[in-house]
Amino acid sequence: MPGGRPRGFDPQAALDRALELFRRQGYEGTSLTDLTAAMGINRNSLYATYGNKEQLFRQALDRYAAGPGAFAAEAPAEPTARAVVARMLRGAVELTCGEHAPPGCLSVNAVHACGPESAPVRAEVVARRAAGEGVLRDRFARAPDLPPGYDPATLARLVHTLTDGIAVQAASGHDREQLLQVAELALRALFPAGPPEVAGRSPEEAGPRAAGRPRALPEG
């Protein structure tokens, strides 16, 4: 801060702590007192650096999209529709059930915020989700392996429904292995002609139990 007093904290590290708190407690469940305690700053520093709670949450959403939730922006670059869906489903499982990951999803939790003071935050999250769904729709429309009769918009909506469901199930206590099995089953139902490998291995390499056990989500 040229010409002024330097900050006594790392704004990005503090933002990461705010993001973690929002993920665990939701927007409505997180107070300014909670935030300042978690971020290690006082309210004046919070307001001066990030704005109000709503503005801080928007910055946390940006941080979330570029960090833990980056798979959603990266998935459309996959070469096939099947690979896009596989990346989305696996990403949702790792986001909500990965090591040290809080259960649930920041955007799903924010959509459920229903108090009048939370309406702008909910509208922001809904708009971001709609934009992401639109990107998926356009990607599926260009996919060479889109199964006959599949509507790209409906498939994009279904993928978001599945990833949201994974987040809810994670918050309900289902573990990573269980949700990977759910993701694998959904992928096989949507793209029944997919490769037969088990987590990148052949059935022989996976062992005799592989044929009778749900497989880990293939790469697509």
MOFENFEN-V256864 format. One record per residue. N is the residue number from 1. PHI is phi in whole degrees, -180 to 180 (* if undefined). NEAR is the number of other C-alpha atoms within 8 Angstrom. Layout:
BEGIN
N PHI NEAR
N PHI NEAR
END
This chain:
BEGIN
1 * 6
2 -57 4
3 76 4
4 -138 5
5 -78 6
6 -67 5
7 -66 6
8 -98 4
9 -150 6
10 -92 7
11 -60 7
12 -73 6
13 -66 7
14 -65 12
15 -63 12
16 -61 10
17 -69 10
18 -66 12
19 -60 13
20 -59 9
21 -67 12
22 -61 12
23 -65 12
24 -80 9
25 -113 9
26 79 12
27 -67 11
28 -68 9
29 -83 6
30 -111 11
31 -93 7
32 -62 8
33 -63 6
34 -59 8
35 -65 11
36 -64 12
37 -66 9
38 -69 10
39 -84 10
40 73 7
41 -135 9
42 -95 8
43 -65 8
44 -60 6
45 -67 8
46 -62 12
47 -64 9
48 -68 7
49 -94 7
50 -118 9
51 92 10
52 -84 8
53 -60 7
54 -62 8
55 -67 9
56 -63 11
57 -64 12
58 -62 9
59 -68 10
60 -66 12
61 -61 11
62 -62 8
63 -64 10
64 -63 11
65 -66 11
66 -87 8
67 -114 7
68 -59 8
69 -97 11
70 -64 10
71 -57 10
72 -66 11
73 -80 9
74 -84 8
75 -57 12
76 -62 10
77 -80 6
78 -64 9
79 -75 6
80 -134 10
81 -62 13
82 -62 12
83 -67 12
84 -61 14
85 -65 11
86 -59 14
87 -64 12
88 -65 13
89 -70 12
90 -65 11
91 -60 11
92 -64 11
93 -66 15
94 -66 11
95 -62 11
96 -102 15
97 -128 12
98 -67 9
99 -59 5
100 69 4
101 -84 9
102 -65 9
103 -66 11
104 93 14
105 -130 12
106 -58 10
107 -70 8
108 -64 10
109 -62 12
110 -68 12
111 -62 10
112 -83 7
113 -65 11
114 -123 8
115 -69 7
116 -60 5
117 -71 5
118 -96 11
119 -57 10
120 -63 7
121 -68 11
122 -61 13
123 -62 8
124 -62 8
125 -68 11
126 -60 9
127 -64 8
128 -66 8
129 -66 8
130 -63 8
131 -64 8
132 -64 10
133 -65 12
134 -64 10
135 -63 9
136 -63 12
137 -57 13
138 -65 10
139 -67 10
140 -65 12
141 -64 8
142 -97 6
143 -74 9
144 -73 6
145 -104 7
146 -64 10
147 -60 6
148 -56 4
149 87 4
150 -82 8
151 -89 6
152 -57 11
153 -66 11
154 -68 9
155 -66 11
156 -61 13
157 -65 9
158 -66 8
159 -61 11
160 -65 9
161 -63 8
162 -68 9
163 -67 11
164 -64 10
165 -63 8
166 -61 12
167 -63 15
168 -66 10
169 -66 11
170 -63 16
171 -66 10
172 -86 6
173 111 7
174 -72 9
175 -94 8
176 -59 11
177 -62 7
178 -61 8
179 -77 13
180 -64 12
181 -66 12
182 -63 8
183 -62 12
184 -63 13
185 -63 9
186 -63 8
187 -66 13
188 -67 10
189 -69 7
190 -77 6
191 -131 9
192 -65 7
193 -92 5
194 -70 8
195 -67 6
196 -90 6
197 -69 9
198 -107 13
199 50 9
200 86 7
201 -116 9
202 -74 9
203 -56 12
204 -66 7
205 -69 6
206 -74 10
207 105 7
208 -66 7
209 -80 7
210 -62 11
211 -66 7
212 -104 5
213 -125 6
214 -56 9
215 -86 9
216 -69 10
217 -65 13
218 -69 11
219 -71 8
220 93 10
END
